[in-house]
Amino acid sequence: MMWLTIATPPTQSLDQLDKIMGSVAPDGLRARYVCQADGKFQVIAVWDSKEHADRFFREVLGPILARVLGPEPSGAPAVTGMEVLREFTPAVTG
């Protein structure tokens, strides 16, 4: 079952966000998109499973945030997760 997460990272700097996002290729990550809504960044990611997403947020993201933002980042990202019920991909036309 694929899993989608929407996270609000604790930074307002696109440069810092680039450093966070570019520092690791998470296991089980299918795609990741950065958007901005109401002046806040949103990171939308599609994972192979909820377990992959949970492991990344639990074990990997904390040390990355500490390295990029300092030992006391301004809070952990707010994360919403949901199961992907259908995946629709555009048909390839030739």
C-alpha positions as CSV (number, residue, x, y, z in Angstrom):
1,M,0.0,0.0,0.0
2,M,1.5,3.3,-1.1
3,W,1.5,6.1,1.5
4,L,1.4,9.9,1.0
5,T,2.7,12.5,3.5
6,I,2.3,16.2,3.6
7,A,4.8,17.8,5.9
8,T,5.4,21.4,6.9
9,P,9.1,21.7,7.6
10,P,10.4,24.0,10.4
11,T,12.1,26.4,8.0
12,Q,11.2,29.4,5.9
13,S,14.4,29.3,3.8
14,L,14.4,27.6,0.4
15,D,18.2,27.2,0.7
16,Q,17.9,25.3,4.0
17,L,15.1,23.2,2.5
18,D,17.3,22.3,-0.5
19,K,20.0,21.2,2.0
20,I,17.5,19.1,4.0
21,M,16.0,17.5,0.9
22,G,19.3,16.9,-1.0
23,S,21.2,15.3,1.9
24,V,19.6,11.9,1.7
25,A,17.7,9.6,-0.7
26,P,15.2,8.0,1.6
27,D,14.5,4.3,1.3
28,G,11.0,3.7,-0.2
29,L,10.6,7.3,-1.5
30,R,8.8,7.3,-4.9
31,A,8.5,11.1,-5.4
32,R,8.7,14.3,-3.4
33,Y,7.4,17.8,-4.2
34,V,7.9,21.1,-2.5
35,C,5.1,23.7,-2.7
36,Q,4.4,26.9,-0.8
37,A,1.0,27.7,0.7
38,D,0.1,30.7,2.9
39,G,3.9,31.5,3.1
40,K,4.8,28.1,4.4
41,F,6.6,25.3,2.6
42,Q,4.8,22.0,2.2
43,V,6.6,18.8,1.3
44,I,4.4,16.2,-0.4
45,A,6.0,12.8,-0.7
46,V,4.8,9.4,-2.0
47,W,6.2,6.4,-0.3
48,D,6.2,2.6,-1.0
49,S,4.5,2.1,2.4
50,K,3.6,3.8,5.6
51,E,6.5,1.9,7.3
52,H,9.0,3.6,4.9
53,A,7.6,7.0,5.8
54,D,7.4,6.3,9.5
55,R,11.0,5.1,9.5
56,F,12.2,8.1,7.7
57,F,10.5,10.6,10.0
58,R,11.5,8.6,13.1
59,E,15.1,7.7,12.4
60,V,16.5,9.8,9.5
61,L,14.9,13.3,9.5
62,G,15.8,14.4,13.0
63,P,19.6,14.2,12.5
64,I,19.3,15.9,9.2
65,L,17.3,18.8,10.7
66,A,19.8,19.1,13.5
67,R,22.7,19.3,11.1
68,V,21.1,21.8,8.7
69,L,19.1,23.9,11.2
70,G,21.2,23.5,14.3
71,P,20.7,21.4,17.4
72,E,17.6,23.2,18.4
73,P,15.4,23.5,15.3
74,S,12.2,25.5,15.6
75,G,10.1,22.4,16.1
76,A,9.6,19.2,14.2
77,P,7.7,19.2,11.0
78,A,3.9,18.8,11.2
79,V,3.1,15.7,9.2
80,T,-0.2,14.3,7.8
81,G,-0.2,10.8,6.3
82,M,-2.8,8.9,4.3
83,E,-3.1,5.7,2.3
84,V,-3.1,6.1,-1.5
85,L,-6.3,4.3,-2.7
86,R,-5.7,4.7,-6.5
87,E,-2.8,5.8,-8.6
88,F,-3.6,7.3,-12.0
89,T,-0.7,7.9,-14.4
90,P,-1.1,9.5,-17.8
91,A,-1.2,7.2,-20.7
92,V,1.8,7.3,-23.0
93,T,0.9,8.4,-26.5
94,G,3.1,7.8,-29.4
